[in-house]
Amino acid sequence: MRLFFMFLSVWMSNFSYAQERSIRLEKADWQRVIAKAKEENKLLFIDCNAEWCNPCKALVKDVFSRNAVADFYNENFVSVSYDIEKDKSPEFFDMPKISSIPLLLFVNPITLKIVHGFQGGTDESGMLNLGQKALDGEWNLAGMRERYQAGERGEALLIPYLGLLKSLYYGEYREVLAGYFKDMTVERLAILENWNLFEKEGNDVLMPVFQLAWYGQEQIAQKIGVERVKSKLEEVLTWQVKDNVRRVDQGGSEKNYQRLVALRDCIKSMDWKEKDFCLFVLNMAEKAYQSDYDDVLKYLKRFIKEYGVGDKRVGEYVYIFCEKLKENGSQKQILYGIGKLDRVVEKQKDAGIRSRLMYLKGDMLRAAGYEKEAMRVDTLATKILNPHFYDRK
């Protein structure tokens, strides 16, 4: 029995130790922790957080407490918890403008330069990977900035440098990225790392790098793959057309209008299966911008006739234009638009689009002064998605 209690005592002691293991986070007493890091010849690890930040709390509870993470960070770093709202800002080093947290930083205590960092949540392997890269100097931000400012522009530097800048200095990231894309060639865009970056950031048809990718797609596809290249380029074109149409409203900005015209001129020069369809909706959007809703309705009639009321894309664009009509058209124009909307609703196979169009019809009826009819249409719209919602038991 005595041996049993001795064993239980040791086991409970070990269990308690395991439960308490975590990264030892010092308070943000900057001069003291910097002196400690210098004395121990370690980097500073700074966990930027706030009381209201649940992802920050989750990091401490679920990741910092992992045995491997706790042991690695306690051995290699002097770690600091920095509450961005309560603690004094470390203004003596190049602190990024904090736009979101969690934000994890690694700082050289001698130069007071950030050598590595990451914005957002991560898991055990991510934390270990971040710490190891900070120790290895593989992604040394301060060193990368010096090399970039000295004129180095190769992929080996720019790809990891951009990755760090995006997490920490977004304004600088946009500037460096713009310069990187400006110097791009078709041959370089066919390098996998560059194409990966383009897939994430090349989302503007009017960017020179997009034009480069479009007219060089055959050469790029030899290295990246035909379907991958084609899918990216056509996805951006489709999204950009829809985005520009949505932006055009009565009294909309001149900048949005000029962008729509530039996009239309750009698409005219492209050999693309959706070219005529996109030019049609952009021309219709121009009429909406000019508040010429009689012409918008004429276009809408031709649009439905030419492309078919059952086409999902037609349903999506009819929704956009009828929504603009509801906001800016006369009662007569709104009622005429409802007639066109009805034709599309009848033939749409997608229940989600049919329901959205029906709810829009209800809003249009309200805008035209027909409240009772609008309530009835709302009921029908709900039944499209849930046919048994109003059934009597």
WOCOR-V729760 format. One record per backbone hydrogen bond with DSSP energy under -1.0 kcal/mol. NH is the residue of the N-H (numbers start at 1). CO is the residue of the C=O. E is the energy in kcal/mol with one decimal. If there is no record, write none. Layout:
NH:CO:E
NH:CO:E
This chain:
5:1:-2.2
6:2:-2.0
7:3:-2.5
8:4:-2.6
9:5:-2.3
10:6:-2.2
11:7:-2.7
12:8:-2.7
13:9:-1.9
14:10:-2.4
15:11:-2.6
16:12:-2.5
17:13:-2.0
18:14:-2.5
19:15:-2.3
20:16:-1.5
25:23:-1.0
26:79:-3.4
29:27:-2.7
30:28:-1.1
33:29:-2.5
34:30:-2.4
35:31:-2.0
36:32:-2.2
37:33:-2.4
38:34:-2.4
39:35:-2.4
40:36:-2.3
42:37:-2.5
44:107:-2.9
45:78:-2.3
46:105:-2.9
47:80:-3.1
48:103:-2.8
49:82:-2.7
53:50:-1.4
54:52:-1.0
57:53:-1.7
58:54:-2.5
59:55:-2.0
60:56:-1.9
61:57:-2.7
62:58:-3.2
63:59:-2.0
64:59:-3.0
66:63:-1.7
70:66:-3.2
71:67:-2.7
72:68:-2.1
73:69:-2.6
74:70:-2.4
75:71:-1.5
76:72:-1.6
77:73:-2.4
78:43:-2.2
80:45:-3.0
81:26:-2.8
82:47:-2.7
84:49:-2.6
87:83:-2.5
91:89:-2.2
93:90:-1.5
95:93:-2.9
103:48:-1.3
104:118:-3.3
105:46:-2.4
106:116:-2.4
107:44:-2.4
108:113:-2.5
112:108:-2.3
115:106:-2.6
116:106:-1.3
118:104:-2.3
120:102:-2.9
127:123:-2.6
128:124:-2.2
129:125:-2.4
130:126:-2.6
131:127:-2.3
132:128:-2.3
133:129:-2.2
134:130:-2.1
135:131:-1.9
136:132:-2.8
137:133:-1.4
140:137:-1.1
141:115:-2.1
144:140:-2.7
145:141:-2.6
146:142:-1.7
147:143:-2.1
148:144:-2.7
149:145:-2.6
150:146:-1.2
151:148:-1.7
152:147:-2.2
158:154:-2.7
159:155:-2.1
161:157:-2.1
162:158:-2.8
163:159:-1.6
164:160:-1.9
165:161:-2.5
166:162:-2.3
167:163:-1.0
168:164:-1.7
169:165:-2.1
173:169:-2.4
174:170:-2.4
175:171:-1.6
176:172:-2.8
177:173:-2.9
178:174:-2.2
179:175:-1.8
180:176:-2.4
181:177:-2.9
182:178:-2.0
183:179:-1.5
184:181:-1.2
189:185:-2.5
190:186:-1.2
191:188:-1.7
195:191:-2.4
196:192:-2.7
197:193:-1.7
198:194:-2.4
199:195:-2.7
200:196:-1.2
201:197:-2.3
202:198:-3.3
203:201:-1.6
207:204:-1.9
211:207:-1.8
212:208:-2.4
213:209:-2.1
214:210:-2.8
215:211:-2.4
216:212:-1.1
217:214:-1.0
220:216:-2.3
221:217:-2.7
223:220:-1.4
224:220:-2.6
225:221:-1.6
229:225:-2.1
230:226:-2.8
231:227:-2.6
232:228:-1.9
233:229:-2.2
234:230:-2.5
235:231:-2.0
236:232:-2.0
237:233:-2.1
238:234:-2.5
239:235:-2.3
240:236:-2.8
241:237:-2.2
242:238:-1.9
243:239:-2.7
244:240:-2.4
245:241:-2.1
246:242:-2.2
247:243:-1.4
252:249:-2.4
257:253:-1.7
258:254:-2.8
259:255:-1.9
260:256:-2.1
261:257:-2.3
262:258:-2.4
263:259:-2.5
264:260:-2.3
265:261:-2.4
266:262:-2.0
267:263:-2.5
268:264:-1.7
269:266:-1.0
270:267:-1.8
275:272:-1.8
278:274:-2.6
279:275:-2.5
280:276:-2.0
281:277:-1.9
282:278:-2.1
283:279:-2.3
284:280:-2.1
285:281:-2.1
286:282:-1.8
287:283:-1.5
288:284:-1.7
289:285:-2.5
290:286:-1.9
291:288:-1.5
292:287:-2.5
293:291:-1.3
296:292:-1.8
297:293:-2.0
298:294:-1.6
299:295:-2.6
300:296:-2.7
301:297:-2.2
302:298:-2.1
303:299:-3.1
304:300:-2.4
305:301:-1.9
306:302:-2.9
307:303:-2.4
308:304:-1.5
311:308:-1.0
315:311:-1.9
316:312:-2.0
317:313:-2.3
318:314:-2.9
319:315:-1.8
320:316:-1.7
321:317:-2.5
322:318:-2.6
323:319:-2.1
324:320:-1.6
325:321:-2.2
326:322:-2.5
327:323:-1.6
328:324:-2.2
329:325:-3.0
334:330:-2.6
335:331:-2.4
336:332:-2.0
337:333:-2.4
338:334:-2.0
339:335:-1.3
340:336:-1.4
341:337:-2.4
342:338:-2.5
343:339:-1.2
344:340:-1.4
345:341:-2.5
346:342:-2.0
348:344:-1.3
354:350:-2.4
355:351:-2.5
356:352:-2.2
357:353:-2.7
358:354:-2.1
359:355:-2.5
360:356:-2.3
361:357:-2.2
362:358:-2.1
363:359:-2.0
364:360:-2.7
365:361:-2.5
366:362:-2.0
367:363:-2.4
368:364:-1.6
369:366:-1.3
370:365:-3.3
374:370:-1.7
375:371:-2.1
376:372:-1.8
377:373:-2.0
378:374:-2.2
379:375:-1.7
380:376:-1.8
381:377:-2.5
382:378:-2.0
383:379:-1.9
384:380:-1.2
386:382:-2.0
389:386:-2.1
